[in-house]
Amino acid sequence: MLNLSDIIGQEEAVARLRRALAGSRAPHAWLFAGPDGVGRRTTALALAATLLCERPVPSEGEVPAACGQCPGCRMLEAGTHPDFHLVYKELAAYHDDPDVRKRVMQELSIDVIRQFLILPATRSSARGRGKVFVVLEADVMSDASQNALLKTLEEPPAGTTIILLCERPEQLLPTTRSRCATVRFGPLPRPFVERRLIEGGLAAEEARFWAAHTDGSLGRAMSLSAGGLYAVKRELVARLASAGPTGDADLGERLVAAAGDLAKQAVAETKDSDDVALSQTLATRRAASILLELLAGVFHDALIRATGANVPPTHADQAGEIGALASRFTPSQLADILRQLSTYEELLWRNVNPKTIWDNAAIAVSTAAPLRL
């Protein structure tokens, strides 16, 4: 059974939780803020185990730990605890209203919040130890969702604990943030992430790249490294470095194909793990966002190299190719390419045709030509 003492790399966050739990009035609404993949969800599960355990055992300080043996602990570990609720936007696929089930799941809607959080929060605890709700991607809650949730956040039924997980707390309404106790989570140490990836079977060179690219996010590093994306990354960097003055004529098509493969993989993995089909449109946009981020990392490294900045490179495994890009483009051109890639990502989420974006992106990264959209 996972306990707070098992959380690695987030000592300040765990200490904050321990102090609160040891007090006479622990918060009933938490906001876990920080990058994806650094332990926010794992810590939320550990906190839930502490709160829902039916035979807690003495631990360090004044906070008891989950025993791991009682019926509550066994159910929580098996994912069947009736008083533990994960709330996420894809639950729309299970909503009672068929119209809600048909929608593309790009935000955490008021329909999901009402049916899967507000309503069950009003019911009695099945095991008598209270209820815990963990809201994933809370920063994509619509304003209507947040407004509907305010009363529950401020005055939840007795024994109810709500934990909001978000990367960008500034996206939440001030009224939502003010009703929660905020716990900050920082990036994990890169050597730690690298070591864990190597222990999981990655070659040292690839593990070093993903640890750097994800800026200490073990969850993202594990996710991105699982789908063969490293080979695609190396191919793209090599093509960018070897492109002639007129660019790479086939690069746009290659980017379209790579994004398509990533999207198909994401849809298949979601079906396998959660039995919820990820919208093809949403999957395509997420895949494109991943590739744009990889491309931006390449040109960020080239800009660092061109300006002589004392910053460790992300693509240390392809230093020669990065050097070639730094020599071919001026620092001003490299900065402009980075701005264009950022603009393309914004356009991607405004329903611009991905093929159009990739055609323009291929020209921009090969020749530093100005934005044409």
C-alpha positions in Angstrom: 0.0 0.0 0.0 1.4 3.4 -1.0 1.9 5.9 1.8 3.1 9.4 2.0 6.5 8.2 3.2 6.9 6.4 -0.1 6.8 9.6 -2.2 10.2 10.3 -3.7 11.5 13.7 -4.8 8.6 15.8 -3.3 9.8 16.3 0.2 8.3 19.8 0.6 4.9 18.8 -0.7 4.8 15.7 1.6 5.9 17.8 4.6 3.1 20.3 3.9 0.5 17.5 3.9 1.9 15.9 7.0 1.7 19.2 8.9 -1.9 19.7 7.8 -3.0 16.2 8.7 -1.3 16.4 12.1 -3.3 19.6 12.9 -6.7 19.7 14.4 -8.5 20.9 11.2 -7.1 19.4 8.0 -8.3 21.0 4.8 -11.1 19.3 3.0 -10.2 20.8 -0.4 -6.6 20.6 -1.8 -5.0 21.9 -5.0 -2.0 19.9 -6.1 -0.2 22.2 -8.5 2.8 21.4 -10.6 4.1 19.8 -13.8 2.5 16.6 -15.2 4.3 13.4 -14.3 6.1 14.5 -11.1 4.0 12.6 -8.5 0.8 14.7 -8.0 -1.5 11.8 -8.7 0.6 9.3 -6.8 0.6 11.6 -3.8 -3.1 12.1 -4.1 -3.5 8.3 -3.9 -1.2 8.1 -0.9 -3.3 10.8 0.8 -6.5 8.9 0.0 -5.0 5.7 1.5 -4.2 7.6 4.7 -7.7 8.9 4.9 -9.6 5.8 4.0 -7.6 3.1 5.8 -9.8 1.4 8.4 -6.9 0.3 10.7 -4.2 3.0 10.4 -0.9 2.2 11.9 1.6 4.5 13.7 4.1 6.3 11.5 6.7 9.0 11.7 5.4 12.3 13.2 1.8 12.4 14.3 0.3 11.1 11.0 -0.7 7.5 10.9 -0.1 5.4 7.8 -2.4 3.1 5.8 -2.0 -0.5 7.0 -2.3 -2.1 3.6 -4.2 -5.0 5.0 -7.7 -3.9 5.9 -10.6 -4.3 3.5 -10.5 -0.5 2.7 -6.8 -0.7 1.8 -7.3 -3.8 -0.3 -10.2 -2.3 -2.2 -8.3 1.0 -2.8 -5.3 -0.9 -4.2 -7.6 -3.0 -6.4 -9.4 0.2 -7.7 -12.8 -0.9 -6.3 -13.1 1.3 -3.2 -16.7 2.7 -3.2 -15.6 5.9 -1.4 -12.7 6.8 -3.8 -13.6 8.6 -6.9 -11.4 9.6 -9.8 -13.0 12.4 -11.8 -11.8 13.2 -15.3 -13.2 14.6 -18.5 -13.5 11.3 -20.3 -16.2 10.2 -17.8 -18.5 12.0 -20.2 -18.6 8.8 -22.1 -20.4 7.2 -19.2 -22.8 10.0 -18.5 -26.5 9.3 -18.1 -27.4 11.8 -20.9 -26.7 10.3 -24.4 -26.0 13.8 -25.7 -23.2 14.3 -23.3 -21.7 10.9 -24.2 -21.4 12.1 -27.9 -19.4 15.2 -27.2 -15.7 15.6 -27.9 -14.0 15.6 -24.5 -11.8 18.7 -24.5 -12.9 20.2 -21.2 -14.1 18.9 -17.8 -17.7 19.8 -18.3 -20.4 20.8 -15.7 -22.3 17.6 -16.7 -19.3 15.4 -15.5 -18.7 17.5 -12.3 -22.4 17.3 -11.3 -22.9 13.6 -11.9 -19.5 12.2 -10.8 -18.5 14.6 -8.0 -21.3 16.9 -6.7 -24.0 14.2 -6.5 -21.9 11.3 -5.0 -20.4 13.8 -2.5 -23.9 14.1 -1.0 -24.3 10.4 -0.4 -23.2 8.7 2.8 -19.8 7.0 3.0 -20.0 3.3 2.1 -17.2 2.3 4.4 -17.6 4.9 7.1 -14.2 6.6 6.7 -15.3 9.4 4.5 -15.0 10.0 0.7 -12.1 11.2 -1.4 -12.5 12.7 -4.9 -9.4 13.3 -7.1 -10.1 15.6 -10.1 -7.6 15.1 -12.9 -6.7 18.0 -15.2 -8.7 20.4 -13.0 -7.3 23.3 -15.0 -9.5 22.3 -18.0 -12.7 22.6 -15.9 -15.1 25.0 -17.6 -16.1 28.2 -15.7 -19.5 26.7 -15.3 -18.0 23.5 -13.8 -16.0 25.5 -11.3 -19.0 27.7 -10.3 -21.1 24.7 -9.8 -18.4 23.1 -7.6 -17.8 26.2 -5.4 -20.4 25.3 -2.7 -19.1 21.7 -2.4 -15.5 23.0 -2.2 -16.4 25.4 0.5 -18.8 23.3 2.6 -18.5 19.7 1.6 -20.4 16.9 3.4 -18.7 15.7 6.5 -15.7 13.5 5.8 -15.4 14.5 2.1 -12.0 15.4 0.8 -11.5 16.9 -2.7 -8.1 17.0 -4.4 -7.8 19.0 -7.6 -4.7 18.2 -9.8 -3.6 20.8 -12.2 -0.5 22.0 -14.1 -1.6 25.6 -14.4 -3.4 26.9 -11.3 -3.7 30.3 -12.9 -6.2 28.8 -15.3 -8.6 28.2 -12.4 -11.0 30.9 -11.2 -9.8 32.8 -8.2 -12.9 31.7 -6.4 -11.9 28.0 -6.9 -8.2 28.6 -5.8 -9.2 30.5 -2.7 -11.3 27.5 -1.4 -8.4 25.1 -1.7 -5.2 24.5 0.3 -2.4 24.6 -2.4 0.5 22.2 -2.4 3.2 22.9 -4.9 5.0 20.1 -6.7 8.3 20.7 -8.5 10.2 18.8 -11.2 11.9 15.6 -10.1 15.8 15.6 -10.3 16.9 14.6 -13.8 19.4 12.0 -12.6 16.5 10.3 -10.7 14.3 10.3 -13.8 17.2 9.1 -15.9 18.0 6.3 -13.4 14.4 5.1 -13.3 14.1 5.0 -17.1 17.3 3.0 -17.3 15.9 0.6 -14.7 12.9 0.3 -16.9 15.0 -0.9 -19.8 15.9 2.2 -21.7 19.4 2.7 -23.1 21.4 5.4 -21.1 21.5 7.8 -24.1 17.7 7.7 -24.7 17.0 7.9 -20.9 19.2 11.0 -20.7 17.3 12.7 -23.5 13.8 12.0 -22.1 14.8 13.1 -18.6 16.1 16.4 -20.1 13.2 16.9 -22.6 10.5 16.4 -20.0 12.4 18.6 -17.4 12.2 16.0 -14.7 8.7 14.6 -15.3 9.0 10.9 -14.8 5.4 10.2 -15.9 5.8 12.1 -19.2 9.2 10.6 -19.8 7.8 7.0 -19.3 4.8 7.8 -21.5 6.8 9.4 -24.4 9.5 6.8 -24.4 7.1 3.9 -24.6 5.9 4.4 -28.2 9.1 4.4 -30.3 9.1 8.2 -30.5 12.9 8.4 -29.8 13.7 6.9 -33.2 11.3 9.4 -34.9 13.0 12.2 -33.0 16.4 11.2 -34.2 15.2 10.9 -37.8 13.7 14.3 -37.7 16.8 16.0 -36.2 19.0 14.3 -38.8 16.6 15.5 -41.6 16.6 19.0 -40.3 20.3 19.2 -40.1 20.9 17.9 -43.6 18.1 19.9 -45.4 19.4 22.1 -48.3 18.7 25.8 -48.8 15.3 25.1 -50.2 14.3 22.8 -47.4 13.2 19.2 -47.2 10.4 18.6 -49.8 9.0 15.5 -48.0 9.3 16.8 -44.4 5.7 17.9 -44.2 4.4 14.5 -45.2 6.7 12.8 -42.7 5.4 15.0 -39.9 1.8 14.3 -40.9 2.5 10.5 -40.9 4.4 10.7 -37.5 1.5 12.7 -36.0 -1.0 10.2 -37.4 0.9 7.2 -35.9 1.1 8.9 -32.5 -2.6 9.6 -32.6 -3.6 6.0 -33.5 -1.3 4.8 -30.7 -3.0 7.1 -28.2 -6.5 6.0 -29.1 -5.5 2.4 -28.9 -3.8 2.8 -25.5 -6.8 4.6 -24.1 -9.2 1.9 -25.3 -7.0 -0.8 -23.7 -6.5 1.0 -20.4 -9.8 2.8 -19.7 -12.2 1.4 -22.1 -12.9 4.9 -23.3 -12.2 5.9 -26.9 -10.1 9.0 -27.1 -11.6 11.4 -29.7 -9.6 11.0 -32.9 -9.6 14.8 -33.3 -8.3 15.3 -29.8 -5.7 12.6 -30.2 -4.4 14.1 -33.5 -4.0 17.5 -31.8 -2.2 16.0 -28.8 0.1 14.1 -31.1 0.8 17.2 -33.1 1.5 19.1 -29.9 4.1 16.5 -28.9 5.9 16.8 -32.2 5.9 20.5 -32.2 7.4 20.4 -28.7 10.1 18.1 -30.0 10.9 20.4 -32.9 11.0 23.5 -30.6 13.5 21.6 -28.4 15.8 21.1 -31.4 15.8 24.8 -32.3 16.1 25.9 -28.7 19.3 23.8 -28.5 20.5 25.3 -31.7 19.9 28.8 -30.4 21.8 28.0 -27.2 24.6 26.7 -29.3 24.6 29.7 -31.6 24.6 32.3 -28.8 27.1 30.4 -26.6 24.7 30.3 -23.6 25.8 28.2 -20.7 22.7 25.9 -20.7 22.9 22.1 -20.9 21.5 20.9 -24.2 18.5 18.6 -24.4 19.6 16.8 -27.6 23.1 16.0 -26.4 22.8 12.7 -28.2 22.8 14.6 -31.6 25.3 17.4 -30.8 26.6 17.3 -34.4 23.2 17.9 -36.0 22.4 20.7 -33.5 25.8 22.3 -34.4 24.9 22.1 -38.1 21.6 24.0 -37.5 23.3 26.6 -35.3 25.7 27.2 -38.2 23.1 27.4 -40.9 20.7 29.8 -39.2 21.4 33.1 -37.4 20.3 33.5 -33.8 17.5 35.8 -35.1 16.3 33.2 -37.5 16.4 30.5 -34.8 14.3 32.7 -32.5 11.8 33.3 -35.2 11.4 29.6 -35.9 10.7 29.1 -32.2 8.0 31.8 -32.3 6.5 30.3 -35.4 6.3 26.8 -33.8 4.6 28.4 -30.8 2.1 30.0 -33.1 1.4 26.8 -34.9 0.6 25.1 -31.6 -1.9 27.9 -30.8 -3.5 27.5 -34.3 -3.6 23.7 -33.8 -6.1 24.2 -30.9 -8.1 26.7 -32.9 -9.3 24.0 -35.3 -6.9 24.9 -38.1 -6.3 21.9 -40.4 -3.3 20.0 -39.1 -2.1 19.2 -42.6 -1.9 23.0 -43.3 0.0 23.5 -40.1 2.5 20.8 -40.9 3.1 22.1 -44.5 3.9 25.5 -43.0 6.0 24.1 -40.1 8.1 22.0 -42.5 8.9 25.2 -44.5 9.6 27.2 -41.4 12.0 24.7 -39.8 13.8 24.0 -43.0 14.3 27.5 -44.4 13.2 30.0 -41.6 10.7 31.4 -44.0 8.0 33.6 -42.4 4.6 32.4 -41.3 2.2 32.0 -44.3 -1.1 31.2 -42.6 
